[in-house]
């Protein structure tokens, strides 16, 4: 089926493409802002930035030159502070001095609650890890929370729109890296059918079981690990621990060898 076109509205809030940008899509309740770190003070009067939402902090590593992203969530607080207040906290944090701009997502009808933003943070984090184009600075894999299948479908649609906007605003965070065959090693050629890199647990489980909710897929996948003779032992030798919510490339190779490709 042919992809339908999308109508995106980009509003240059400061009259300059390097300044703040508000982004909306036709027939979508989501609202996105691209905010340079130096322009946070200009956003103090925006009521929708006091709501709940998710955000991405983008920067570049001084040591490696690689693109960096931190993905987080912010809930509306009793004092009326939400996303913007969280960005100020990150700005004051010396451990997060790498970011130069933020992209934030909220809604025009203030419909995000704790369940929605937890699910979105988890999914965005796992998607970014699976693509492995940016260095993801999140220390822990966010919890997806408990979500109904109806709400999951709604959030997945929100994610699809958000990915379009992030790419439109200049970041290839969710765009897979394609290498030329001439540059691939023999091992990479063997892995052509299935990309070997770091996967979030939920992301990999969902590849094996795409027709069930992610948490259900994770539970079933964990059962596979327990039942397959010697598999958990092999994974532990490769550094795996049950509490770590990621699989390294070495661990993914072990899983593919035992279980086959998704």
N, C-alpha and C positions, 0 to 999 in steps of 0.2 A: 504494500500500500504506500502511495506517495505521501511523504511528510507534508503536513500543512504548514503554510507560512505563519509567522508570529509577528504581531504588532507590538513593538517595544517603545515605551516612552521614556526618553532620557531628558531630565530637567537639570540644566547646569545652574545650580543654586547660586553660584557666585559669578556667573557669566563667563566661566573659564573651565575648560576641560580638565585642567589640573587641580581644580578645587573640588568642592562637594558636589555629588551627583545623586539625584533621587531617581529611582528606576521603578517603573510599573509595567505590567503586561495587561493587555486587553482581557477582560473576563477572568481576572485573577484577583483575589483579595489580598495577596501578598504585597508588601512594600519593601524595597531595598534601598539602602544608602551606602554610597562609597564616601568615606570620610578620611581625609588626610589626618594623621596624628596631630599635626600642628593646628588643625581647624576645629578641634573638639569644642572650644569655647563658643564657637559660632552656633552651636546646636542646642544651647541651653534652653531655648524657648520652644523647642519642638516637642509637643505633647506625645507624639507617637514613639519617640525615643525614650520615653519614661515607661513604656510598656514592656511586656515580656518578649523575648525573641532569642535568636541565635546569632552568633557573630564569628567572623574570621579575621584574624590579625595577620597581615602579610608583611614580610620583610625579606632580607637577604643576609646570609651568613657572612660575617667579616672574614672568617677563616677559610671557608670553602667556596664562597660565592654562590652556593646553592640557594634556591628559593626556600623560604621558611613559611609555615603557616601554623597558627594556633587556633583551634576551633572550640568555642565555648557557648554557654547558654547564660541567660540572665532572666530571672523572674522579677516581676513587678513587686516592689516592697511596700510596706505600710506607709512609709514616708513619701510615697509617690515616685520613687526612683526605680529605674529599670536598666535598660541596655546602656544608656549613656553613662550612668553612674559606674557600671561595671567597666566600661572603657577607661574612665578616669582612674579606677583602681589599677588597671593594667599599666596605664601611663606612669603612675607613681612607682610601680614595681621595678626595681633595678634589674631583676632577672628577666624582664620582658622588654628590654630597651631596644630589641632588634626590629620591632615592627614600625612600619612607616605609614601604613594606612589600614583602615578597617572596612570590611563590608558587613553590614548588618541586615538581618531580615526580621520583620515583624508583620503585622497585618493591619489593614485599614479598619477592621471592626474589633480589634483588640481581643481576638478569639483564642490566643495561645494560653494554655495552662501548663502546669508542671509536666503532665504526661506528654504533651506535644513537643515541648522544647527538649525534653530528655530523649525522646525518640529521634528527633532531628539531629541533635548533637552526636548521638551514637552512630547514626547512619552516615552522616557527613564524614565523621572521623574514619570509619571503616572504609568508605569509598576512597578517601584520599590516601589511606594506607595501601589499598589494593592497587591503585594506579601507580603510586610510588614516584610521582613526578616532583613533589615537594617534600621537604623534611617536615614531618608532623611533630610539633613540639609538645603535644599532650603527653603527660607522664603516664596516665592511666586510661584504659578503655572506658569511656562513659557508659553507664548503665542505660539500656533501652527502655526500662520501665515496663509496666504492664499496659498493653494497648489492645483494643479490640480490633478485629479484622476490618471492620468498617473504617475505624479511625486510621489504621495502618494504610489502607488504600488511599485515603484522603491525604495523608502525609507523604506518601510516595509520589503523588501528583505534585505536591508542593515542592518536593525535591527536584523533580524533573524541570520545573520552571526555574528554580533557584540555580540549577546547573547552567541553564541558558544564560541567565543574568550574569553569573560569575565569569563565564567565558566572554560575554559581551563587554564586561568591565575590565577585561585585559588579563585574566588569570586562567591558565590552562590546568587548573588544579585537578579536574576530573577527566581530562583528556588523555587517553592512553598514549604511551610512547611507542612509536613504530620505528624499528631499526631496519637498516638495509640488510638484505640477506648476505651481501658481500662482507659485512662487518661482523657477522655472527660467528661465534666459536662453534665447534662441533657439538658441544653440550647444549648451547642455545638452540641449535637447529633441531636437536632431539626434543627440545621442549617447546617447539613451535606450536603444537596443538594446544598446549595449556601453559600460560605464562607462569613462571616460577619467581615469586617475590614474596615479600611480607604480606600476610593476610590477617585481618581481624578474624576472630573465631566465628563471629556471626556471619561475616562475609563469605568465608569458605564453606561453612555449613549450608548457607543458602544456595551456593552454587551446586551442591550435591542434591539439595531438596528445595528447588525453586517454587514448588506449589504449596508450601506450608509457611506459616508465620516464622519469622527468624528465630524466636526463642524456642519454638517447637523443633526447628531444624537443629539448633545447638544441642538441645537435650538428646535428640536421637543420635547426633554425631558423636556425642560423648559416650553414649551407650555402645556405638560401634568400636570406639577406642578400647573400651573395657573388655569387649567380647573377642576382639581379634587377637589371636595368640601372639604374645611378645611385643605388640605394637606400642603399648605404653612404655615399656622398658626401653625400646629403641628411641622413642621421643625424649625420654628423660636423659638418655645419654647424649642427646643433641641439645640439651639445655632446657627442655620443656618442663613447665610446672603447671598444675591445674589452675592456679590462681592467676596466671598470666594470660591476658586475653588477646594474644597475638601468636601467630605461627611464623617463625623465621623461614627464609628460603630453604635452609637445610631440613627443617622439620616438614615443610610442604613436600619436598622430594620423598621423604620417608612415607608420608601419607599417600602420595600418588602411587608409589611403588606397591603399597599394601592394598589400597582400596581402588586403584584405577583412577582415571581422570573423571571429573564431574561430567 
